[in-house]
Structure formats: structure tokens, C-alpha cells
């Protein structure tokens, strides 16, 4: 559905995106992770046809992203990282304008005006948005809800979401995640860039991590979790010195938790060694803690940065 | 062109347009009311920096000068530069172009629609100035030659349109607002400076506003006004065509 091959775009400063390759297949939800300045927004701009890569190709639903941008826009719902709105409109006026403009450009394809209006009312109710206010007087959260509704109005097949839950309170974040999950269940294709790892973790099948303009990893979330470090919590009657010496060769991190248990982090490749070493100790409990996406992300960024992100 | 968008642009900028047009019409009416006093002020010893321009002139001459130097160029320029800023520069730099593009409006359609909006508003300005002028003459019982007055207003609006479309072109093809405002202002200042004294009259050739003989046109002797009109129209057309072409390929940091 979204296919990027050897995409390069270099700004005058020398920053940019370099040799980006990934795809998002029909019905997939892909998380796009990276800190500010890593190249997420530049990549998204190329997907939406706002920018044209200096080399490489970007296609959406088989169409060239730059030259066929208006046709692609009919099939895509987009939430910008920092949504901007035309001046002097209320939320409702803005959404109604989008419906009218979309109908005028759609050439009879997609939802008609009545269907989009019904969808707008449903979404307004779902997100509890009072759309009678002027957008410029709205809070950040209300503006974000308006942007979310505008992306979902026409029931697109593809969503490109750049920090979609930015500015939303936890309740609304949960509602957005529910909505994304229901869209996923309907077979929609979603590329979601977010700093909220729970959001990505709960919706994405696959994660792409971008670092310094290059793809650092692109794996299934489950595979990533399996292939990365393992975290074990163990309770033992042994002296601390013995525990430390037992795992000294394989532990990446070792610490004592508040309850007195040990937390030991090892590479996924060292699981066998860890089990064998642990068997030498008098254990009262041994648990595996599920590593979070955030921890995986931090690992990628810690690799070459001396541990700092 | 997208009619839904055109309607929205009209609604969005209605207040600004009519506020400035109101000032233009009001100023115009004031000039008419004060016509006898202006004649007195500008004649003989009281002739100011514009020179003794009442010598041998009729009321059309007064109108031509006031139109060119004060009303259409100055207020019109401010109004239309603001419109270019609001409709081209700000949506691109501020990101509010995104909702338009994401409903499937192409960049070319957007630029065409904005150009059509500007063209319609310039045409409306032309009609209003022409109508108010003629009504004022009739109301005061002044005689005027329709063709001369028509051409004076037409050339003033065409010159304004040419300058505005240069701004429009700049706003469409590059970031930054300095040139969008700077170029019209420089043209306007060049024209004003060229009127200070005959030694620097040549400066008017550096200003789009000064390419035609406004005062001559007002008294039925506009020389090659038609050639200048063709140049203005060509500038407008070229600015529009290149705006659309370059904007279509421009990388937008939206």
C-alpha cells in the first residue's frame, strides 16, 4: 500500500533521510519511531507528496506520491504533527468545508456528502468535541480532536498519523487507540508515528525505527521483543557478591529492586547461559519481565550514543 | 479552479477587502467633494511637490494623479499584498495549506483558485472606482470624457495587478516574505521619487507603476498606453503561469 525504495532527501544543512526502504502492506499497522529530527516528518512529507525525494521512489496504493498527490489524498487520512487550520472558522465550519471540498474533488468516488456528515457527527460525539468554537480559540486538545476527525471523515483506506494523540488527555488517548484498533480490524492500512509507545505497542504489527535519517530497525513488534534484551527478576537467599559474580560475564545491567529482588538484563543470545548460571544459585523466585517497546527503542538509541538518547 | 475553495477564500477575506475598498471609496468621494479646494491649492504659488499639474488640466487630471499616487496604488497595494500574504505565503509557511491538499485539491488548483480570487477582486476594484468616479462627476455636475477616465482607471488597476502578480509569483515559489512586500514597496517609492523633480524622473522606468503616462492618458494623450497595457497583461499571465508551474514542483515544508 505504501512502498518506499531507496529514498533520499538532503537538506542544505546536510541533515535529511538517507536510503530509506520500507513498506506498509494492506491491512498492516506500522509504528514509525524516532526522536525529533530523526527524519520521520521528512519521510511522511514524501509519502504525502509535499516533498519529492532527490532519489528513490515513494508509491501509495501504486501511485507516485509526488505527481499523484491529489489522487492519493482521496484515499489517505492524515494527521499532521502540528495541525494548522485556516483562520476564522469554527470546528464545524472547518469540517463541513472539508466535506464540501472533498466531494467537489472526488469525482463521485468515495463517501457522499450525507455519509461524511453522518460520520462527522458520530466522530464529534465519540471525541466529545464541541465544534461550535472558533478553532483559534480552542485548546490544543480540542484542535487535535478536530484534526483527528478531519482525518477520519472520509473513511479512508490508508491513515498516515504523525503524533496523533499529541495534546490529548489519557481518556481521549485511550479512545483514539480504540478507534485505531477498530480501523485495524476493518482492514485499514496505518502508518503511525508517535512518541507514546503504548499507543504504538497496542496498535502496531510492525515497528520501524529511524535514527539520524536512516532506518535502524524494521521488525514485527513481537520479533523485536524476542530478539532484544531479556529482563529477569529473581529472588535469592544468596549474598549479593555471589549473585554479582555469577552473572558478571553475561549481565548487561544488574540492580536490586525495592523489594530486594534482583533485576538482571541479558542479551537475547545469552538466555541459555543465564539459565545455567541461575541454576547455580539458591532461588526462591524467577520471573521474566516483558520488555516494553520504549525500552527497545532506547536500546537502539543507546547503541551508538554512549547510552544517552 | 475549485468553487468551494473560492467561496471560502471570499468569506475569509471579505472583511479585509471591504475595509480597504471602503477606505478607497471614501477617499475617492473626499477628493471629489474637495475638488474646488484642490484646484485652488495646487495652482500657482501653492503648487506642491507634484508640480503645477492643474495648468491646462481638467478634473480628469486631478483624478488621474490622485488615483495613481494615492488611492489605487497605495491602498490597493497594501490590500492586495496582504491578500497574497494571507492566501499564499501564510498557508504554505504556516501549514494551513495541508487541509486543502489533503481533500484532494491539487497545488495547481489551489494556485489557480487564489489567482482567480485576486483577479476577481481586482476587477471589482476597477468597477467600483470607475462607477464611484463617474457617479461623483455626475453628482457634482462636472464634465468628463468617459474614454479618458476609463483608460486612466484601467491602466492604474492593470499596473497594480502586474505588481501584485509579481508578489504572487514570489510567494508561490520561495519562502520568506521580504520580497513579497519589498518589491511592490520599492516600485511605489520609485514612482514617488520620480515625481519629486525632473532630474530624477527617469526613476519611473524602474517602477512598474511608472511605465505609462498617467497624466497624458487622463487628458486623452496616453501615447503608447496600449503597448504598456499589453506588457502589464503579459506580466500578469507570465507570473501566473510560472507560479503554477514552479509551485507544482516545489518542496513544501508542511
Interface residues (C-beta under 8 A of the other chain):
Chain A: X45 X48 X49 X50 X51 X52 X69 X70 X71 X73 X74 X76 X78 X80 X82 X83 X84 X85 X86 X87 X88 X94 X97 X98 X100 X101 X102 X104 X105 X106 X150 X151
Chain B: X2 X3 X4 X5 X8 X12 X86 X91 X94 X95 X96 X98 X99 X100 X101 X102 X103 X104 X105 X106 X107 X109 X249 X251 X252 X253 X254
